[in-house]
């Protein structure tokens, strides 16, 4: 049975994930409420603006509901802002995060939006490079022993996995390459 994938849809780049999952034949739906979250086997937290999302998560009750589901083993993938929200710590900032990924993340590590770029990166387990889209992308500056580095760009960690938590600094949903989505579905 294919898992039902929820994509957090309070703010940010959720539609592109839904489109890609649909094209892959995966049952997926937007998550805007605690009830919608209960219908999912796994969750994607997309790119967007993390300080705005904090307000929306708390007002909807999804902050506590997502934490609860994660503690029960629900696979969660954060892309860009989503990875920031999964981290244990955001470097130099006091802001909300789920703390599910034993990592310190730096926001906007490559600079402002005007410095967004695309690059081919080696991704652990893939037989060819992955074309990654970086938009105001974060990086992982340090991580614990349970975290596995999956990809780096220019010596900076841009994809990690810890048990059922996946984080990518880039936006796989903005490409035609489904391999990162496929990896997440197998978790």
Backbone bond lengths (Angstrom), bond angles and torsions (degrees), N, CA, C in turn:
res aa  C-N    CA-C-N  psi(-1)  N-CA   C-N-CA  omega(-1)  CA-C   N-CA-C  phi
1 X - - - 1.457 - - 1.532 109.75 -
2 X 1.299 116.76 131.90 1.457 121.99 177.44 1.525 108.99 -74.64
3 X 1.320 117.42 133.02 1.470 118.81 179.60 1.528 111.92 -68.37
4 X 1.309 115.70 149.44 1.463 120.36 173.45 1.521 106.68 -84.99
5 X 1.307 115.74 120.50 1.464 121.64 -176.72 1.520 108.90 -100.75
6 X 1.316 115.77 127.36 1.450 121.12 172.83 1.516 109.34 -96.23
7 X 1.303 116.05 142.80 1.460 121.23 174.55 1.521 106.56 -119.86
8 X 1.321 116.99 117.46 1.457 121.37 -179.70 1.524 108.80 -56.87
9 X 1.329 117.04 123.00 1.465 121.11 -169.97 1.525 111.84 -125.69
10 X 1.325 116.45 37.47 1.462 119.92 177.30 1.521 111.62 -82.30
11 X 1.325 116.08 -29.19 1.457 122.71 -175.64 1.513 106.86 -173.00
12 X 1.297 118.90 152.85 1.457 120.70 173.48 1.514 113.64 101.70
13 X 1.326 114.94 -163.18 1.458 124.34 -169.24 1.527 111.51 -91.95
14 X 1.334 117.90 54.73 1.458 120.94 -175.76 1.524 113.28 -79.76
15 X 1.339 118.67 -32.99 1.470 121.02 -173.20 1.527 112.43 -62.91
16 X 1.317 117.92 -37.30 1.469 120.15 -178.89 1.531 111.13 -64.19
17 X 1.344 117.40 -36.45 1.465 119.93 175.12 1.527 110.29 -64.86
18 X 1.341 116.51 -45.03 1.462 120.24 178.96 1.529 111.02 -60.49
19 X 1.336 116.80 -41.91 1.457 121.02 178.75 1.531 111.18 -62.07
20 X 1.327 116.90 -45.78 1.461 120.28 -178.56 1.527 110.64 -64.90
21 X 1.325 116.92 -45.34 1.467 120.05 179.17 1.526 110.80 -61.24
22 X 1.328 116.82 -41.40 1.462 120.66 177.37 1.518 111.81 -61.26
23 X 1.334 116.85 -43.62 1.465 121.23 178.33 1.524 111.74 -63.78
24 X 1.329 116.14 -27.04 1.464 121.54 177.83 1.529 111.83 -82.44
25 X 1.336 117.42 -6.49 1.457 121.00 -178.34 1.516 113.80 81.20
26 X 1.327 116.20 19.80 1.464 121.98 -178.72 1.524 109.53 -94.52
27 X 1.320 116.64 133.50 1.459 120.65 175.05 1.520 108.46 -69.47
28 X 1.311 116.54 121.43 1.463 121.29 -176.45 1.519 109.54 -144.51
29 X 1.328 116.21 156.03 1.448 120.10 178.49 1.509 111.91 -154.10
30 X 1.311 115.12 156.86 1.467 121.93 177.24 1.523 109.06 -72.91
31 X 1.330 115.92 140.00 1.459 121.98 177.53 1.519 108.63 -114.32
32 X 1.336 115.53 112.92 1.465 121.97 177.99 1.528 111.83 -123.87
33 X 1.347 116.34 -3.54 1.462 120.03 -177.09 1.526 109.90 -145.36
34 X 1.314 115.36 163.66 1.458 121.08 177.07 1.528 109.89 -61.13
35 X 1.324 117.79 -40.01 1.465 121.02 178.93 1.524 111.61 -60.66
36 X 1.316 117.69 -41.87 1.468 120.50 178.70 1.525 111.06 -66.39
37 X 1.324 117.37 -34.45 1.462 120.94 178.02 1.526 110.69 -63.86
38 X 1.321 117.67 -37.46 1.471 120.54 -178.32 1.527 112.24 -64.97
39 X 1.317 117.71 -19.04 1.465 121.90 -179.72 1.531 112.73 -84.40
40 X 1.333 117.66 -3.24 1.465 122.27 -173.62 1.522 112.01 -106.33
41 X 1.340 114.28 149.55 1.463 121.63 174.15 1.520 111.92 -93.72
42 X 1.325 116.66 -20.26 1.468 122.84 -178.99 1.516 108.48 -155.52
43 X 1.347 116.50 164.85 1.464 120.75 -173.04 1.515 111.13 -138.94
44 X 1.334 115.47 138.19 1.462 122.25 170.79 1.525 107.57 -109.00
45 X 1.339 115.62 129.66 1.466 121.40 173.08 1.528 105.33 -105.49
46 X 1.340 117.46 110.52 1.466 120.81 -171.79 1.527 113.36 -80.72
47 X 1.324 114.80 -179.54 1.453 121.10 173.51 1.521 110.62 -69.92
48 X 1.307 115.79 160.46 1.460 122.47 -178.89 1.520 109.77 163.92
49 X 1.312 116.16 -145.23 1.464 121.20 -178.06 1.529 108.18 -119.74
50 X 1.329 116.89 112.00 1.460 121.89 -168.35 1.528 114.30 -66.07
51 X 1.323 119.03 -34.58 1.471 118.59 -179.30 1.523 111.04 -71.46
52 X 1.328 117.90 -34.07 1.466 121.61 175.37 1.522 110.05 -67.17
53 X 1.321 116.46 -44.49 1.454 120.18 -177.59 1.528 111.86 -63.76
54 X 1.314 117.11 -33.33 1.473 119.98 177.98 1.530 110.99 -54.80
55 X 1.306 116.98 -46.59 1.467 121.89 -179.73 1.524 109.75 -61.73
56 X 1.319 117.32 -45.31 1.461 121.96 -177.72 1.530 112.00 -68.46
57 X 1.320 117.22 -37.90 1.463 120.68 177.42 1.525 111.07 -62.60
58 X 1.315 115.79 -46.25 1.467 119.71 -177.89 1.521 112.07 -68.66
59 X 1.323 118.00 -40.77 1.466 120.14 -177.74 1.533 111.80 -70.16
60 X 1.338 117.65 -25.82 1.463 121.44 179.96 1.528 112.91 -90.42
61 X 1.339 116.57 -13.37 1.457 120.37 -175.27 1.521 113.26 82.23
62 X 1.327 116.63 1.47 1.458 119.58 -179.40 1.525 112.97 -70.64
63 X 1.324 117.42 -22.03 1.467 118.85 178.42 1.527 110.34 -58.28
64 X 1.323 117.12 -52.92 1.468 121.65 -179.29 1.529 111.62 -70.00
65 X 1.327 117.19 -37.26 1.464 120.55 -178.79 1.529 111.55 -65.83
66 X 1.317 117.30 -40.74 1.468 120.79 178.42 1.523 109.93 -66.01
67 X 1.331 117.48 -43.66 1.464 120.39 177.49 1.515 111.31 -59.19
68 X 1.307 116.24 -43.62 1.457 121.06 -179.66 1.525 111.21 -62.23
69 X 1.324 116.99 -46.03 1.467 120.56 179.77 1.532 111.20 -65.61
70 X 1.326 117.46 -38.46 1.468 120.81 178.23 1.520 110.43 -62.17
71 X 1.313 116.64 -41.88 1.469 120.44 -179.68 1.523 111.80 -66.33
72 X 1.332 117.10 -21.50 1.465 121.71 176.57 1.526 111.83 -91.25
73 X 1.344 117.23 3.79 1.455 120.92 173.65 1.515 117.00 101.62
74 X 1.331 117.59 10.79 1.465 119.14 178.87 1.533 110.22 -67.44
75 X 1.354 118.59 127.11 1.459 119.83 174.52 1.531 110.61 -66.43
76 X 1.330 115.46 136.70 1.462 121.61 179.56 1.523 108.49 -134.76
77 X 1.328 114.99 135.86 1.468 121.83 178.05 1.515 108.06 -123.71
78 X 1.318 115.88 128.30 1.450 121.22 175.23 1.512 110.57 -113.35
79 X 1.353 116.21 127.65 1.460 120.49 175.54 1.528 108.19 -107.14
80 X 1.324 116.57 130.19 1.462 123.50 177.66 1.537 110.57 55.28
81 X 1.329 118.46 -105.81 1.464 120.28 178.10 1.520 110.69 -57.37
82 X 1.320 116.42 -37.18 1.455 119.90 179.19 1.512 112.30 -59.53
83 X 1.338 117.06 -39.49 1.459 120.35 176.71 1.529 110.50 -65.14
84 X 1.318 116.84 -38.89 1.464 120.66 177.25 1.528 109.84 -58.79
85 X 1.326 116.77 -45.51 1.466 120.97 -177.77 1.520 113.07 -69.75
86 X 1.316 118.40 -22.42 1.462 120.99 178.35 1.525 112.40 -81.48
87 X 1.322 117.63 -21.57 1.462 122.28 -172.41 1.532 113.49 -66.87
88 X 1.322 113.56 153.81 1.471 120.77 174.17 1.524 110.43 -67.23
89 X 1.341 116.34 -34.97 1.464 120.23 -176.01 1.516 110.25 -148.79
90 X 1.332 115.94 142.72 1.456 122.10 172.93 1.524 106.27 -106.68
91 X 1.320 115.87 118.00 1.458 121.74 -174.03 1.526 112.14 -54.91
92 X 1.341 115.93 126.09 1.454 121.71 173.84 1.515 115.39 72.28
93 X 1.336 118.10 11.21 1.470 120.35 -177.26 1.521 109.65 -136.82
94 X 1.302 114.14 147.67 1.465 120.69 170.89 1.520 105.97 -109.73
95 X 1.319 116.02 97.14 1.448 120.20 178.97 1.516 108.72 -145.28
96 X 1.301 116.07 164.54 1.451 122.69 -179.18 1.520 111.24 -60.88
97 X 1.323 115.54 137.78 1.455 122.10 166.24 1.524 107.27 -151.62
98 X 1.313 116.15 158.31 1.463 120.76 -179.61 1.522 112.29 -75.18
99 X 1.334 117.59 -24.88 1.458 120.92 -179.77 1.526 113.81 68.43
100 X 1.314 117.51 24.81 1.463 121.86 -177.13 1.522 113.09 -87.10
101 X 1.310 117.05 -17.65 1.460 123.06 -179.09 1.524 107.53 -113.25
102 X 1.328 116.66 119.53 1.463 121.38 -176.86 1.530 109.49 -74.05
103 X 1.330 114.33 74.79 1.458 119.96 -175.54 1.525 110.11 -152.17
104 X 1.327 114.20 153.74 1.459 122.18 170.71 1.520 106.63 -105.51
105 X 1.336 115.36 127.79 1.465 121.57 -175.58 1.524 109.51 -117.12
106 X 1.322 116.27 140.04 1.468 122.55 175.17 1.522 108.55 -105.41
107 X 1.318 116.19 122.58 1.472 121.51 177.27 1.524 110.64 -70.31
108 X 1.329 116.42 152.28 1.474 123.27 173.66 1.529 112.47 44.46
109 X 1.317 116.56 45.21 1.464 121.61 -172.55 1.527 114.04 -65.55
110 X 1.318 116.97 -22.85 1.463 120.38 -179.80 1.530 112.03 -103.20
111 X 1.321 116.34 3.54 1.458 120.31 178.21 1.515 113.11 110.62
112 X 1.303 114.78 -173.79 1.468 122.15 -177.01 1.528 112.10 -69.13
113 X 1.309 116.14 176.47 1.471 123.09 -176.28 1.527 112.36 -52.56
114 X 1.311 117.52 -37.77 1.465 121.78 -177.92 1.539 111.42 -62.44
115 X 1.330 117.07 -19.85 1.464 121.12 179.68 1.533 112.53 -97.02
116 X 1.312 117.20 14.17 1.463 120.69 175.94 1.526 109.03 -62.67
117 X 1.342 116.64 152.13 1.465 119.95 -174.81 1.519 110.43 -158.34
118 X 1.318 115.42 171.77 1.458 123.24 174.80 1.518 108.06 -124.21
119 X 1.347 116.43 146.66 1.460 120.42 -179.72 1.520 109.54 -156.97
120 X 1.313 115.97 149.46 1.460 121.24 172.79 1.524 107.82 -84.90
121 X 1.332 115.60 128.98 1.466 120.74 -178.94 1.525 109.73 -126.93
122 X 1.311 115.19 150.86 1.460 120.26 172.41 1.523 107.84 -81.55
123 X 1.325 116.46 129.16 1.460 122.91 -178.29 1.524 106.64 -119.96
124 X 1.316 116.65 124.43 1.459 121.95 -176.35 1.530 110.88 -53.39
125 X 1.341 115.05 127.65 1.454 120.92 178.68 1.519 114.55 92.41
126 X 1.326 118.12 -11.42 1.465 121.22 178.31 1.531 108.08 -94.42
127 X 1.329 116.54 140.64 1.463 119.61 -177.14 1.528 114.13 -84.86
128 X 1.319 116.86 -3.62 1.467 120.93 175.65 1.529 107.99 -147.63
129 X 1.343 117.43 160.60 1.468 119.57 -178.30 1.527 112.71 -59.62
130 X 1.316 114.92 152.71 1.460 122.84 176.83 1.517 107.69 -103.38
131 X 1.330 117.23 129.97 1.463 121.38 178.79 1.533 107.81 -82.95
132 X 1.318 116.63 108.88 1.466 122.63 -173.00 1.525 111.27 -103.49
133 X 1.331 115.23 140.17 1.464 123.05 177.70 1.536 107.44 -108.14
134 X 1.326 115.92 117.29 1.459 122.46 -178.19 1.527 109.23 -107.89
135 X 1.331 117.52 119.41 1.465 122.84 179.15 1.529 108.34 -126.29
136 X 1.321 116.59 109.51 1.474 121.12 -175.44 1.527 110.17 45.50
137 X 1.304 115.49 45.84 1.457 122.65 -167.22 1.524 113.46 -74.75
138 X 1.341 114.95 144.06 1.458 120.20 171.35 1.527 109.93 -84.17
139 X 1.319 116.32 174.04 1.465 122.85 168.26 1.517 107.47 -136.20
140 X 1.319 115.20 162.51 1.460 121.49 172.80 1.523 106.21 -94.65
141 X 1.338 116.71 117.36 1.469 119.73 -177.55 1.521 112.47 -89.66
142 X 1.327 117.46 -24.75 1.462 121.41 174.55 1.521 108.55 -160.38
143 X 1.329 114.79 157.18 1.462 118.59 -179.39 1.522 109.98 -154.83
144 X 1.331 114.11 158.80 1.457 121.68 -178.00 1.516 113.31 -79.12
145 X 1.315 115.44 174.15 1.468 122.06 -174.41 1.524 113.56 -67.17
146 X 1.313 118.56 -20.13 1.462 121.69 179.79 1.530 112.31 -85.94
147 X 1.321 117.09 -5.92 1.462 122.23 -177.56 1.531 109.30 -95.30
148 X 1.316 115.81 134.07 1.458 122.32 178.78 1.522 109.51 -107.38
149 X 1.319 116.84 127.32 1.460 120.44 174.29 1.521 109.06 -76.26
150 X 1.332 116.59 128.57 1.459 121.61 -179.63 1.524 112.89 -105.37
151 X 1.341 117.04 -27.23 1.462 119.58 -179.29 1.521 109.63 -158.19
152 X 1.330 113.84 151.98 1.461 119.86 172.84 1.512 109.16 -138.84
153 X 1.321 114.33 158.74 1.453 121.24 174.95 1.519 106.94 -134.19
154 X 1.301 117.59 127.24 1.463 122.66 177.80 1.536 110.98 52.97
155 X 1.328 115.61 40.37 1.461 120.92 178.52 1.525 114.97 77.27
156 X 1.324 117.44 5.61 1.471 121.93 -178.70 1.530 109.14 -110.71
157 X 1.330 116.01 136.93 1.463 121.34 -179.13 1.524 110.13 -74.27
158 X 1.355 115.80 123.99 1.464 120.46 -176.13 1.535 113.57 -124.91
159 X 1.331 117.44 -0.60 1.469 120.54 173.88 1.520 108.79 -152.59
160 X 1.327 115.58 133.92 1.462 121.73 -178.52 1.524 110.21 -142.66
161 X 1.321 114.10 161.32 1.463 121.03 175.67 1.522 108.57 -141.55
162 X 1.321 114.78 137.87 1.462 121.56 173.15 1.517 107.04 -135.99
163 X 1.336 116.62 106.67 1.462 122.08 -177.05 1.534 109.28 53.88
164 X 1.328 118.01 -113.66 1.466 121.82 -177.42 1.527 113.24 -100.87
165 X 1.330 116.12 19.50 1.468 121.24 177.84 1.531 108.06 -113.58
166 X 1.335 116.13 126.59 1.459 122.91 179.61 1.518 108.27 -120.37
167 X 1.318 116.76 137.24 1.460 120.77 177.01 1.513 110.70 -132.99
168 X 1.343 116.01 130.70 1.464 120.63 174.22 1.526 108.56 -128.01
169 X 1.319 115.91 135.60 1.462 121.35 179.72 1.527 111.10 -78.46
170 X 1.306 116.37 -16.37 1.460 122.83 -176.13 1.528 110.26 -107.51
171 X 1.334 115.77 179.84 1.463 123.11 -172.69 1.529 111.60 -115.16
172 X 1.333 119.45 85.93 1.465 120.87 178.37 1.525 113.07 -62.09
173 X 1.320 117.13 -25.71 1.466 121.20 -178.95 1.519 113.01 -68.74
174 X 1.339 117.60 -12.30 1.466 121.43 179.11 1.530 112.38 -94.23
175 X 1.328 115.80 9.77 1.457 121.27 177.24 1.531 108.09 -120.38
176 X 1.321 116.33 177.89 1.465 120.93 174.84 1.527 111.27 -95.80
177 X 1.324 117.44 0.45 1.462 123.43 -175.96 1.538 109.09 -87.18
178 X 1.309 116.19 118.27 1.474 121.07 -175.45 1.529 113.60 -94.47
179 X 1.322 118.93 5.26 1.469 120.26 -171.40 1.528 114.49 -62.73
180 X 1.324 119.58 -36.82 1.469 119.66 179.12 1.530 109.43 -71.29
181 X 1.324 117.12 -38.67 1.467 120.00 175.35 1.530 110.56 -62.09
182 X 1.327 117.15 -41.01 1.458 121.51 178.04 1.536 110.62 -63.02
183 X 1.317 116.80 -42.19 1.472 121.30 176.49 1.523 109.92 -57.90
184 X 1.306 117.43 -46.54 1.460 121.68 -179.63 1.539 111.08 -61.94
185 X 1.319 117.51 -40.60 1.463 120.69 -179.54 1.519 111.99 -65.11
186 X 1.326 117.60 -26.20 1.471 121.68 179.71 1.523 112.86 -84.29
187 X 1.307 117.95 -12.28 1.469 121.19 -177.68 1.514 110.99 -70.55
